[in-house]
Amino acid sequence: MANHVPINARLIGCNEHESHFAFDLVYNNTSQIKIDMLTGDNHTVNQINYVALDAIDIEFVPSIKNIREASAFLYCTRDLDIYKGLISPKGKVDLALN
């Protein structure tokens, strides 16, 4: 749904995880509505969705149920000193490992 308009749909089984289909639904959007951002509950979260959606310039903003627990796994690519606030990254990703 985008602004309360259904743009793409796919029926999945109850044994399938929603996160496996998020990229496909956005990437194969055939409507006239441009999608800039995708959000969803914890069922849309997996590690590849952040990268895959970023590759097609879609911002992935999941609704995190327990932010304190999720922040324990938060990493960044910039210096840790620039992050001020209640939630900060646990560590920095080593980009030299590419």
C-alpha positions in Angstrom: 0.0 0.0 0.0 1.2 3.5 -0.8 -0.9 6.3 0.6 -3.8 3.9 1.1 -3.6 2.7 -2.6 -2.8 -1.0 -3.2 0.1 -1.0 -5.7 1.3 -4.6 -5.7 0.3 -7.8 -4.0 1.5 -11.4 -3.6 0.0 -14.2 -1.6 2.5 -16.0 0.5 2.1 -19.1 2.7 2.0 -18.9 6.4 5.3 -20.8 6.5 7.0 -18.1 4.5 8.7 -15.0 6.0 7.5 -11.6 4.8 11.0 -10.2 4.6 11.8 -12.5 1.8 9.3 -10.7 -0.5 9.7 -7.0 0.5 12.4 -6.2 -2.2 10.5 -8.1 -4.9 7.2 -6.2 -4.2 8.8 -2.8 -4.3 11.2 -3.5 -7.2 8.4 -4.9 -9.4 6.0 -2.0 -8.7 4.0 -1.4 -11.9 1.9 1.5 -10.7 2.4 5.2 -11.4 3.1 5.7 -7.7 6.8 6.3 -6.9 8.0 4.5 -3.7 10.6 6.3 -1.7 10.4 4.4 1.5 9.3 1.0 2.8 8.2 0.4 6.3 6.8 -2.7 8.1 6.8 -4.6 11.3 9.5 -7.0 12.6 8.5 -9.5 9.9 10.0 -7.3 7.1 13.4 -7.1 8.8 16.3 -9.2 7.6 19.9 -8.1 7.0 19.7 -8.2 3.2 16.7 -5.8 2.9 18.7 -2.9 4.1 21.3 -3.4 1.4 19.0 -4.5 -1.4 16.5 -1.6 -1.0 19.3 0.9 -0.6 20.7 -0.3 -4.0 17.5 0.8 -5.7 17.3 4.1 -3.7 14.4 2.9 -1.4 14.7 3.9 2.2 14.0 0.9 4.5 12.5 2.1 7.8 11.1 -0.9 9.8 9.0 -0.4 12.9 11.1 -1.9 15.6 9.2 -3.4 18.5 11.9 -3.4 21.1 14.3 -0.6 20.3 16.6 -1.2 23.3 17.2 -4.8 22.2 17.6 -3.9 18.6 20.2 -1.2 19.3 22.6 -3.8 20.7 23.1 -4.9 17.0 23.4 -1.4 15.5 26.6 -0.7 13.5 27.7 2.3 11.4 30.2 3.2 8.6 31.2 6.6 10.0 33.1 7.5 13.2 31.3 6.7 16.4 31.9 10.2 17.8 29.4 11.8 15.5 26.5 9.9 16.9 24.9 11.7 19.8 21.6 10.8 21.4 19.8 8.1 23.1 20.6 5.4 20.6 24.1 5.1 19.2 25.9 2.4 17.2 27.7 -0.5 19.0 30.6 -0.4 16.6 31.9 0.6 13.2 31.9 -1.6 10.2 35.4 -2.2 8.7 35.0 -1.1 5.1 38.5 -2.3 4.2 37.2 -5.9 4.4 35.4 -5.4 1.0 
